[in-house]
């Protein structure tokens, strides 16, 4: 077989949320900085700057833990809409040098390389970094990996953070990865790691010696064989994933965990998910409400599930949620630290057979009532789009403790501007923690 050639470039920004805030606000550059999701002293960092990492603060540390290490650490509240706008501008800059083939997350993109582009190696990486620095600021840095496959290029980008570059060539495998732990490779979760250990595979050399069919057996599906191919420098095509749910979750501040506050938060999360569902012209047939307690091994979870005829209106969804909240009042045995609401069992109008529409969405409802409430939901969406997210609401709109309850950036999903329920923030309007 012909030796695999370098064909992928993976660009991964360093501490993106924190670096974005330092880019927007020059006074924050060089300072240990933490980005938190809520204006609460009891929350944790979703990102920390390289200065904080260098002094021992890790992403996920609570404000109390971070301050114990760095009393002078600065904390700002995440502004997801500003990060999305910055992400789009970044794509334009990267695209001026290389076409962006895939966006993997808010701070990770993949580019496909021609042989001539791959031959440039570090010089190409430096061109991209220079263009980003010129367009933005030195605060916004990235690490770049180049390799035969996307997975190897991603590993390369992680190997020399921050502001690093790694070139992985087939002739250097697996030796150039030998210093890594198995869990450093994307695709090896805690569970897969345990299976590998049980099979006697404890390091990169042992992983490399596996046969493709052995990998498939250990993973329990074809993904193991795909992983083997990517690791050995051969592309593994994956089918396009289909949207399976719309959900929103929130960690609750300590002063926002009273039953009525938790229920108000759950309703806001549900309505946000419902708006996204309607924008994609889909319907849902199931709703799941979930709560969880603290973090770590002592965490306790509770969930409730309901099914209904395919729906897209807020009335159906809020009535289902009300049943779940009533059940939670009866059976929940802990004070929730986090809440999550999910709409799933998705279908488009084309996928729904006629008899589903001939029945009632709930007791006493008929097609006319269903269509009326769909029109009401559509009208409310339209008015919010033209007059602001808080122009009107279904029922009383409660103020949620800790502030922001809008769309959030998650790995693999970047919200649209229309997903945000709050007024947009200006880039320069840093939101500092109040406590």
N, C-alpha and C positions, 0 to 999 in steps of 0.2 A: 504494500500500500504506500502511496505517496505520503511523505511526512506532512502533517497538518501545518498550514501557514497561519501567520498572524492575520486575523480578519475582523477582530472586534476591539473596540475601544470603549471602556466603561469609565464614566466621569461621576464622581461621588463628592458632593460638597462637604466641607468640614464643619461639623457642629452648625448645621444650616440655620436653624431658628436664631441661635445666639449670634452667629456671624451676620445674619440679616439685620438684627437690631444694632449691631456695632457699625454696620454699613450705613444704616439710616441715621444714626446718632454718633457723630465723631467723638463726643465726650466719653463714650463707652469703650472706645478702642483701647486695648491693652489692659482693661480691667477684668477681674474675675466676675463673670456674669451668669445668672441663671434665668431661664425663661420658664414661667409657671403658668398653668392653665387658668387659675382663678385668682381673684383679689382676696386671698385668705392666707393667714399665717400658718395654716395647718396643711397646706398642699405640698406637692413635690415638684421637682424640676423635670420638665419634659425635654430640656436641652440645657447644656452648660457650655460656656466658652472654653477655648483651648487653654486660656490662662487659668481657669478654674480646674480643668482636668489636670494640668501640670502640677497643681498644688494639692491634688488628692480628692477633689470633689467629683463624683461620678453622676452621670445622667440618671435620674430616678431618685436622687437623694432628696429627703425632705428639707424644707427650709431650715428647720431646727438643726438637722445634721450638717447641712452646708455651713450654717453660721458657726457651729462648733469648731469647724475646721478653719473657716475664713470669716471672721467677724465683720470684715469690711466688704463682703460680697454684695453685689448689687443684684436686685431681682426686678424683672419686668414681666408684664402680663402679655401672653401670646396674642398676636394679631394675625389670625389666619388669612384674612383677606389681603393684607399687605404682603404676606409671603407668597400668595398665589400670583399677585401682580408681578412681584419680583421674578418668580419662576418663569413667567411668560416672557419677560424681557431677557432673561438668561437664555432661553431657547433661541431667541432671535440672534443673539451674539454667537452662540455655539454654531447655529445653523449657517452663519456667514462664513464659517471655515469648513465644517463638515455637515452633511445632512444628518439630522437626528432621526435614527431609525425607530427607537422605542423610548418612551418615557416610563421608567419603572417606579418612580415616586417623585415627590416634590423636589428632591435633591439628587436624583440619580437618573442618568440618561445613557443610552447605548447608541453608538455609531458604528456602522459597517464600513470596513476599510478596503480599499482597492490595494493591490500589491504595491503600487507606487506610494500610496499614503502610508501603508504599513512600514515601508522602507525608511520613512523619515524618523520613525521611532520617537525619541525624546524631543527632537526638534518640533514635531507636530504637537506634542503635549505642551511645550513651551509657548507655541503660537496661540493655542487656546487660552492658556493662563494669562498671557499678556493681553489678549483681547478682552478678557473678563476684567482684568485689573484696570485697563484703560476705560472700559465702559462703566465700571462701578467704583470700586475702591480696593485698596490692599486688604481690607478686613474680610472680604468675601473670597475665600480660597477654596480650591478643590484638589482632590487627589485623583490621579488617572492611572488606569491599568490598561495594558494592551496585551492581547493573547489570542490564541486560535479560536477560543469559544467565549461566549458571554460569561459563563460561570468563572472561568479562569481569569478573565479580565476583571471581573468584580473582586475576586480574591486579590489580584494584583493591586487594585485601587485601595484595598484595605491594608495592604502590607506596609506601606510607608506613610501613614497619616501623621500629621497633617501636611498638606501642600506637597505631597509626594508623587513619585512616578515609579512604575514597575513595568518591565517588559518580560513577559513569560513566553518562551519559545518551546516548541515541542521537544527539541533536543535537550533541554534542561530539566524535563520532567522525569521522575517525580522529585529529584533532588532539590530543586528550588523551593519546594513546598515542605521539605522534611522538618523544618523548625516549627511548623504550625501544629496546633491541636486539631483533632478531627472536627471539633465543634466550631472551628474557625471557617469551615467550608459551608457555604450556603447549601441547604438541602439536607444537612445532618442535624436533626432536632435532638432533643434530649431522649426521646423514645427510640429513634434510629440509632443514636449513639449507644444505648443500652443493648440493642439487638446486635450491633457490631461487636461490642465487648463480649457478649455471650458467645459469639462465633469466633472469638480469639483475635479480632481485628481491633488493635488499640493504637495504631499510629498510621501515618501516611503510607509507609512502605507496605504495611499489611493491607491497607485499603487498595493500593495500586495493584496488588497481586490477585485481587478477586477477579473472577471471570464474569462476563456480563450476566449470565444466567444466575450466578450466585448473588449478585447485587439485586437482581429482580426478586429473588426469593427472600432476601433479607428485608427489603423494603416492603414486600408483600404485594407489589404491583409493578406496572411497566415503568414507573418513575425511577426505580432503582437502575434499570437498564439505561434510561436517559441520563441519569447522573453519571454512570460509568462512561458513557460516550463523551459527555462534556468534560469530565476529568481527564480523559485521554486525548482531548483535542479535537473531537469530532462533534459537529453540530447535532443537537437533538431537537427536532421540531415538536412543539406542543400545540394541541388544538386550542383555538380561541375559547376563553372562558365565557360563560353566559351569566348575566346578572341574576343572582338568586335571592337577594333580599335588599331591603332598605332599612337601615337601623341607625340609631343615635344613642350614645351613652354619655354619662357624666359622673365624675367623682364629686360627691357632695361635700361642701365645707361643713365644719362642725356646727356652725350656727345656722345650717340649712337642712337639718335632718329631722325636724319635727314632721309628723305625718302629713299635715296639710302642705308643707313646703315640698316634701318628696313627691306628693301627688301632683302638685302644680308643675314641678319640673318634668315629671313623666309625660304630662299632657303636652308641654312645649316640645319635648323631644319627638313625640308621636306626630305632631302636626308638621314639624320640619321634615320628617321622613315621608309623610304623605304628600307634601308639595313636590319633593323629588320624584316620587312615584308617578305623579300626574304629568310632570314635565316629560317623562319618558314614555307616556301613553301606555302605561301598564296598570294592571289591577292586582290586588292581593287577596288571598283567600285565608290567610292565617296571621295571627298576631301573637307575639311572645313578649311577656313582661318579665324582667329579671332584676333581682337585687343581689348584692354580695356585701359581706362584712369587710373585715380588715384584709391585710395582705399576708402572703406567705402561707406556711403549712396550716395555720389556724383559720384560714379563710373559710367562710360558710356561704353557700349559694342557695338561692330560692328562685324558682321560675314557675310561670303559669302560662298556659297555652290555650288559644281559642281558635276555632275555625268558623268560617262564614262563607256565604256565596260571594263570588268574585266581585270586589268593590273597589271604588276609587274615591269615595267621598268621605269628608271628615266626620260626618254624623255616624256612619257605620263604624269607623275606626274608634272614635271617642266612646261610643257605647260599649264596644268590646273592651276597651281599656278600663272603663268604669267597672265592669265585672271583675277584671283582674285586680284592680285596686281594692275592691270590696273583699275579695278572697285574701289579699295580702293583709288587710286589717284583721281578718279572722285568724289567719294561720301563721303569719310571719313572726318568728321568735327572736329576732335580733334587730338592732338598729342598723339600717343599711348605710353603708359607706359609699355605694355607687348604685346607679340605676341604669337600665338599658331597655329600650323598646325597639322591637324589630317587626317589620311587615315582611312576610315571605309567602311562599306558595304563589309565585307570580305567574301571570298570564296576560297576553295581549288580547284585544278583542277578536282577532282572527283565530286565536287558539281556543276560544270559549264556544262550546256548542250551544245551540239555541235554547235547549231546555233549562240551562242555568238561568237564563233571563226570564223564563216564564214563572219561576218561583219567587218567593219573597226573600229579601235580604234579612229580614227579621220578622218577628210575629206581627201580623197586621199590615205589613208593608207590601206594596205592589210596584209594578214597573213605573207608574207615574210618580210615586213618592221617591223611588230610587233616582229617577231622572231629574226630579226637582232638586234633590240634595247634591247631585253631581253638578248641576248648573250653579248652585249656590257656591260650592267649593271652587269651581272654575272662576266665577265672578270675583270671589275673595282673592284668589291668586292674582287675577288681572289688576285689581285695585292696589294690592300690595306692590306689584311690579311698577305701577305708575305713580303711586303716592307714598311709597316707603313701606318697609316691612311691618311697622307698628301701626299702620293706618287703621286696621280693624282686626278683630279676632272673634273666634267662635266662643262666646262666653267671656267671662272676666279674664283679662290678661294679668296674671300675677307677676310681680317683680321677683326674680329668682336671686337668692343669696349667692354672693360670689360673682355676680355679673353674668358674663357671656354664656349663652346657651345655644349659640348658632352652630353652623356647620364647622367641622374640624377636619384638618388634614390627617388622613390615615395612610399607612403604607399601601401603595397601590391605588389610592383614590385621591384625586385632587379635586376639590369642590369647584363648581362654577360660581361666578359672581352672584348669580341668582339664588344660590344655596344659602347665602348669608342673611340672617334675620336682623342683624344690627346695621346701623348706619356705617358706611365705609370709613376707615381711618386713613388719614393722610400718612404718607411714609414717615414724615418727620415727627409725628405725634406719638412719641414713646409713652407707654402707659406703665408707670412705675408702681410697684407694690405699695399699698397704703400702710402696711404694718411694719 
